[in-house]
């Protein structure tokens, strides 16, 4: 009887049971995945205005170097990128005035005779949220002079002594007459024969100038000498540069130029010259110019 009662209770519980509904808080998120976030590129860097470039050569100070009679006025720099920018304002020659005189924080020196030194003015910029803002002007000096030797004192003039009067003397030499007999030369006589002119010996081969490479500051006035014991003349053939002087000259004449822009990354500006030598030949000469960008952030 007890066994039948237990079976009846279990059957009643089975008939009255119902499934339990459970709630998962993450179910809705799993059922509806979030929408993918749209990709946006990083903001592009702001390009500087025309003529403004990133500084890679930073101003350190002015320098005056004495070597014998030569005094050189130059500018010391350090090769580094500070994140500042600059542009060339003007290159000026020795003694020439500029509208920027007095505006550079480091001033402009003068030679011993009072003339202002040659060099280049640069304006420095920093990048802000409002664009590129000018912050200062710096002068890169680039000049030299030779000290003048003191002139020797002039000798005291003295009255010349009266010249002695010398009586002319006539020398009379005896002359022995020689009889000239036409006809064949006598026995044992030798008839002179004129030697033919000797052929000119060829000029020795000249010593050629070697190709070279230079590192210059942007906008600075640069002098390139093309001199040598065997160099007679040169002329500019091709290349990217702002010429500040003649495009041809003798060995004593330098090529003067400046560079206002940097070459494409990994390259250099190449200048080509034709050089005439003493042996009558003309040879090519190449000069590779790497431009650095000077400036300063105070």
C-alpha positions as a Python dict, from the first residue, in 0.01 Angstrom:
ca = {
    (1, 'X'): (0, 0, 0),
    (2, 'X'): (281, 241, 89),
    (3, 'X'): (448, 167, -246),
    (4, 'X'): (135, 256, -442),
    (5, 'X'): (103, 587, -252),
    (6, 'X'): (465, 690, -340),
    (7, 'X'): (411, 620, -710),
    (8, 'X'): (95, 832, -707),
    (9, 'X'): (279, 1132, -548),
    (10, 'X'): (561, 1116, -805),
    (11, 'X'): (310, 1099, -1089),
    (12, 'X'): (122, 1401, -954),
    (13, 'X'): (444, 1608, -927),
    (14, 'X'): (539, 1511, -1283),
    (15, 'X'): (201, 1623, -1418),
    (16, 'X'): (213, 1958, -1237),
    (17, 'X'): (576, 2049, -1319),
    (18, 'X'): (656, 2333, -1566),
    (19, 'X'): (989, 2448, -1720),
    (20, 'X'): (1176, 2735, -1539),
    (21, 'X'): (1262, 3038, -1756),
    (22, 'X'): (1621, 3170, -1689),
    (23, 'X'): (1740, 3528, -1795),
    (24, 'X'): (2099, 3593, -1914),
    (25, 'X'): (2194, 3963, -1898),
    (26, 'X'): (2439, 3918, -2191),
    (27, 'X'): (2186, 3750, -2413),
    (28, 'X'): (2066, 4067, -2582),
    (29, 'X'): (2426, 4169, -2663),
    (30, 'X'): (2492, 3826, -2808),
    (31, 'X'): (2176, 3834, -3008),
    (32, 'X'): (2252, 4178, -3158),
    (33, 'X'): (2630, 4229, -3213),
    (34, 'X'): (2749, 4592, -3208),
    (35, 'X'): (2788, 4772, -3539),
    (36, 'X'): (3151, 4790, -3662),
    (37, 'X'): (3328, 5123, -3600),
    (38, 'X'): (3410, 5307, -3922),
    (39, 'X'): (3788, 5339, -3986),
    (40, 'X'): (3926, 5689, -4007),
    (41, 'X'): (4281, 5770, -4122),
    (42, 'X'): (4518, 5967, -3902),
    (43, 'X'): (4504, 6341, -3964),
    (44, 'X'): (4740, 6447, -4242),
    (45, 'X'): (5033, 6673, -4143),
    (46, 'X'): (4987, 7038, -4229),
    (47, 'X'): (5217, 7138, -4512),
    (48, 'X'): (5416, 7458, -4448),
    (49, 'X'): (5370, 7761, -4674),
    (50, 'X'): (5585, 7803, -4984),
    (51, 'X'): (5946, 7875, -4894),
    (52, 'X'): (5911, 7752, -4534),
    (53, 'X'): (6105, 7434, -4455),
    (54, 'X'): (6177, 7205, -4161),
    (55, 'X'): (6495, 7303, -3976),
    (56, 'X'): (6771, 7040, -3970),
    (57, 'X'): (7070, 7263, -3884),
    (58, 'X'): (7033, 7463, -3560),
    (59, 'X'): (7216, 7787, -3486),
    (60, 'X'): (7462, 7770, -3196),
    (61, 'X'): (7659, 8095, -3214),
    (62, 'X'): (7874, 8331, -3418),
    (63, 'X'): (8244, 8259, -3460),
    (64, 'X'): (8545, 8473, -3554),
    (65, 'X'): (8861, 8275, -3637),
    (66, 'X'): (9205, 8432, -3686),
    (67, 'X'): (9462, 8241, -3893),
    (68, 'X'): (9768, 8449, -3976),
    (69, 'X'): (9654, 8758, -4166),
    (70, 'X'): (9313, 8603, -4248),
    (71, 'X'): (9010, 8661, -4023),
    (72, 'X'): (8703, 8444, -4095),
    (73, 'X'): (8353, 8533, -3979),
    (74, 'X'): (8134, 8221, -3970),
    (75, 'X'): (7839, 8063, -3787),
    (76, 'X'): (7850, 7754, -3565),
    (77, 'X'): (7563, 7504, -3598),
    (78, 'X'): (7463, 7160, -3477),
    (79, 'X'): (7296, 6906, -3706),
    (80, 'X'): (6959, 6825, -3546),
    (81, 'X'): (6585, 6842, -3616),
    (82, 'X'): (6403, 7044, -3350),
    (83, 'X'): (6055, 7054, -3505),
    (84, 'X'): (6092, 7422, -3593),
    (85, 'X'): (6071, 7577, -3938),
    (86, 'X'): (6249, 7858, -4121),
    (87, 'X'): (6271, 8045, -4450),
    (88, 'X'): (6538, 8251, -4629),
    (89, 'X'): (6480, 8624, -4606),
    (90, 'X'): (6784, 8764, -4790),
    (91, 'X'): (7151, 8699, -4870),
    (92, 'X'): (7366, 9012, -4848),
    (93, 'X'): (7723, 9083, -4956),
    (94, 'X'): (8005, 9256, -4770),
    (95, 'X'): (7910, 9614, -4684),
    (96, 'X'): (7565, 9588, -4844),
    (97, 'X'): (7271, 9716, -4641),
    (98, 'X'): (6953, 9514, -4583),
    (99, 'X'): (6598, 9592, -4476),
    (100, 'X'): (6647, 9326, -4206),
    (101, 'X'): (6950, 9494, -4045),
    (102, 'X'): (6875, 9532, -3675),
    (103, 'X'): (6597, 9270, -3673),
    (104, 'X'): (6815, 8961, -3602),
    (105, 'X'): (6846, 8867, -3235),
    (106, 'X'): (7219, 8794, -3281),
    (107, 'X'): (7298, 9111, -3479),
    (108, 'X'): (7536, 9152, -3771),
    (109, 'X'): (7910, 9195, -3716),
    (110, 'X'): (8141, 9431, -3903),
    (111, 'X'): (8485, 9400, -4057),
    (112, 'X'): (8776, 9596, -3916),
    (113, 'X'): (8717, 9870, -4173),
    (114, 'X'): (8358, 9915, -4053),
    (115, 'X'): (8175, 9738, -4337),
    (116, 'X'): (7903, 9490, -4239),
    (117, 'X'): (7991, 9123, -4294),
    (118, 'X'): (7827, 8914, -4565),
    (119, 'X'): (7574, 8646, -4479),
    (120, 'X'): (7209, 8539, -4488),
    (121, 'X'): (6901, 8637, -4288),
    (122, 'X'): (6657, 8359, -4186),
    (123, 'X'): (6314, 8385, -4023),
    (124, 'X'): (6216, 8110, -3776),
    (125, 'X'): (5866, 7966, -3730),
    (126, 'X'): (5684, 7733, -3493),
    (127, 'X'): (5372, 7537, -3582),
    (128, 'X'): (5062, 7606, -3371),
    (129, 'X'): (4690, 7529, -3389),
    (130, 'X'): (4654, 7856, -3578),
    (131, 'X'): (4923, 7779, -3836),
    (132, 'X'): (5293, 7867, -3871),
    (133, 'X'): (5386, 8163, -3652),
    (134, 'X'): (5715, 8360, -3699),
    (135, 'X'): (5912, 8383, -3376),
    (136, 'X'): (6256, 8529, -3457),
    (137, 'X'): (6512, 8635, -3719),
    (138, 'X'): (6870, 8505, -3717),
    (139, 'X'): (7172, 8616, -3923),
    (140, 'X'): (7423, 8353, -4043),
    (141, 'X'): (7749, 8538, -4109),
    (142, 'X'): (7983, 8416, -4384),
    (143, 'X'): (8277, 8644, -4468),
    (144, 'X'): (8656, 8684, -4442),
    (145, 'X'): (8918, 8956, -4464),
    (146, 'X'): (9296, 8983, -4491),
    (147, 'X'): (9481, 9217, -4258),
    (148, 'X'): (9675, 9488, -4434),
    (149, 'X'): (10046, 9499, -4359),
    (150, 'X'): (10177, 9828, -4225),
    (151, 'X'): (10325, 10033, -4509),
    (152, 'X'): (10703, 10087, -4471),
    (153, 'X'): (10812, 10444, -4406),
    (154, 'X'): (10923, 10626, -4718),
    (155, 'X'): (11300, 10684, -4740),
    (156, 'X'): (11420, 11042, -4694),
    (157, 'X'): (11512, 11182, -5035),
    (158, 'X'): (11872, 11293, -5070),
    (159, 'X'): (12022, 11528, -5325),
    (160, 'X'): (12203, 11328, -5593),
    (161, 'X'): (12572, 11398, -5630),
    (162, 'X'): (12676, 11576, -5943),
    (163, 'X'): (12786, 11318, -6198),
    (164, 'X'): (13150, 11319, -6289),
    (165, 'X'): (13228, 11435, -6638),
    (166, 'X'): (13392, 11155, -6834),
    (167, 'X'): (13572, 11239, -7154),
    (168, 'X'): (13472, 11011, -7439),
    (169, 'X'): (13738, 10764, -7550),
    (170, 'X'): (13746, 10630, -7904),
    (171, 'X'): (13899, 10287, -7952),
    (172, 'X'): (14056, 10217, -8292),
    (173, 'X'): (14116, 9852, -8373),
    (174, 'X'): (14337, 9746, -8664),
    (175, 'X'): (14149, 9572, -8942),
    (176, 'X'): (14323, 9307, -9154),
    (177, 'X'): (14178, 9292, -9502),
    (178, 'X'): (14063, 8949, -9622),
    (179, 'X'): (14050, 8865, -9989),
    (180, 'X'): (13732, 8696, -10103),
    (181, 'X'): (13787, 8454, -10393),
    (182, 'X'): (13476, 8322, -10564),
    (183, 'X'): (13459, 7957, -10659),
    (184, 'X'): (13457, 7618, -10487),
    (185, 'X'): (13567, 7600, -10128),
    (186, 'X'): (13929, 7505, -10070),
    (187, 'X'): (14046, 7161, -9980),
    (188, 'X'): (13946, 7068, -9629),
    (189, 'X'): (13681, 7339, -9612),
    (190, 'X'): (13337, 7249, -9474),
    (191, 'X'): (13023, 7398, -9620),
    (192, 'X'): (12788, 7499, -9334),
    (193, 'X'): (12446, 7334, -9342),
    (194, 'X'): (12153, 7484, -9151),
    (195, 'X'): (11985, 7239, -8911),
    (196, 'X'): (11611, 7191, -8962),
    (197, 'X'): (11395, 7340, -8684),
    (198, 'X'): (11332, 7094, -8404),
    (199, 'X'): (10974, 6971, -8363),
    (200, 'X'): (10806, 7110, -8048),
    (201, 'X'): (10795, 6858, -7767),
    (202, 'X'): (10442, 6768, -7649),
    (203, 'X'): (10322, 6932, -7329),
    (204, 'X'): (10322, 6700, -7029),
    (205, 'X'): (9985, 6571, -6911),
    (206, 'X'): (9811, 6805, -6669),
    (207, 'X'): (9708, 6713, -6317),
    (208, 'X'): (9327, 6692, -6320),
    (209, 'X'): (9101, 6821, -6045),
    (210, 'X'): (8907, 6547, -5867),
    (211, 'X'): (8529, 6542, -5831),
    (212, 'X'): (8415, 6665, -5492),
    (213, 'X'): (8118, 6673, -5252),
    (214, 'X'): (8001, 6964, -5036),
    (215, 'X'): (7757, 7014, -4747),
    (216, 'X'): (7609, 7364, -4742),
    (217, 'X'): (7348, 7553, -4545),
    (218, 'X'): (7028, 7650, -4720),
    (219, 'X'): (7039, 8004, -4855),
    (220, 'X'): (7406, 8061, -4766),
    (221, 'X'): (7643, 8219, -5018),
    (222, 'X'): (7897, 7950, -5116),
    (223, 'X'): (8227, 7998, -5302),
    (224, 'X'): (8363, 7701, -5501),
    (225, 'X'): (8723, 7732, -5621),
    (226, 'X'): (8828, 7555, -5940),
    (227, 'X'): (9198, 7637, -5925),
    (228, 'X'): (9511, 7429, -5978),
    (229, 'X'): (9862, 7462, -6115),
    (230, 'X'): (9748, 7323, -6452),
    (231, 'X'): (9399, 7483, -6466),
    (232, 'X'): (9359, 7757, -6724),
    (233, 'X'): (8984, 7820, -6729),
    (234, 'X'): (8644, 7673, -6638),
    (235, 'X'): (8280, 7714, -6734),
    (236, 'X'): (7954, 7604, -6575),
    (237, 'X'): (7771, 7337, -6778),
    (238, 'X'): (7462, 7231, -6580),
    (239, 'X'): (7310, 7190, -6233),
    (240, 'X'): (7051, 7333, -5993),
    (241, 'X'): (7184, 7640, -5813),
    (242, 'X'): (7120, 8012, -5776),
    (243, 'X'): (7430, 8162, -5937),
    (244, 'X'): (7558, 8477, -5766),
    (245, 'X'): (7849, 8543, -6002),
    (246, 'X'): (8001, 8461, -6339),
    (247, 'X'): (7934, 8124, -6506),
    (248, 'X'): (8287, 8104, -6649),
    (249, 'X'): (8630, 8229, -6555),
    (250, 'X'): (8999, 8164, -6511),
    (251, 'X'): (9161, 7955, -6239),
    (252, 'X'): (9166, 8263, -6014),
    (253, 'X'): (8789, 8321, -6046),
    (254, 'X'): (8559, 8122, -5810),
    (255, 'X'): (8207, 7998, -5881),
    (256, 'X'): (7966, 8165, -5634),
    (257, 'X'): (7612, 8037, -5572),
    (258, 'X'): (7351, 7948, -5311),
    (259, 'X'): (7080, 7682, -5274),
    (260, 'X'): (6730, 7776, -5156),
    (261, 'X'): (6577, 7426, -5156),
    (262, 'X'): (6673, 7075, -5049),
    (263, 'X'): (6723, 6797, -5301),
    (264, 'X'): (6474, 6508, -5299),
    (265, 'X'): (6524, 6262, -5014),
    (266, 'X'): (6833, 6046, -5057),
    (267, 'X'): (6977, 6259, -5338),
    (268, 'X'): (7197, 6566, -5381),
    (269, 'X'): (7224, 6852, -5629),
    (270, 'X'): (7495, 6783, -5890),
    (271, 'X'): (7687, 7062, -6065),
    (272, 'X'): (7893, 6995, -6378),
    (273, 'X'): (8183, 7207, -6499),
    (274, 'X'): (8413, 7194, -6804),
    (275, 'X'): (8774, 7265, -6700),
    (276, 'X'): (9049, 7365, -6948),
    (277, 'X'): (9402, 7246, -6864),
    (278, 'X'): (9754, 7348, -6964),
    (279, 'X'): (9801, 7047, -7194),
    (280, 'X'): (9519, 7173, -7414),
    (281, 'X'): (9256, 6924, -7296),
    (282, 'X'): (8913, 6995, -7148),
    (283, 'X'): (8779, 6761, -6880),
    (284, 'X'): (8448, 6734, -6692),
    (285, 'X'): (8427, 6801, -6318),
    (286, 'X'): (8129, 6712, -6093),
    (287, 'X'): (8040, 6870, -5757),
    (288, 'X'): (7771, 6703, -5540),
    (289, 'X'): (7597, 6951, -5309),
    (290, 'X'): (7401, 6835, -5003),
    (291, 'X'): (7183, 7114, -4860),
    (292, 'X'): (7096, 7139, -4493),
    (293, 'X'): (6824, 7364, -4351),
    (294, 'X'): (6941, 7615, -4087),
    (295, 'X'): (6734, 7795, -3827),
    (296, 'X'): (6674, 7844, -3456),
    (297, 'X'): (6395, 7829, -3199),
    (298, 'X'): (6469, 8055, -2903),
}
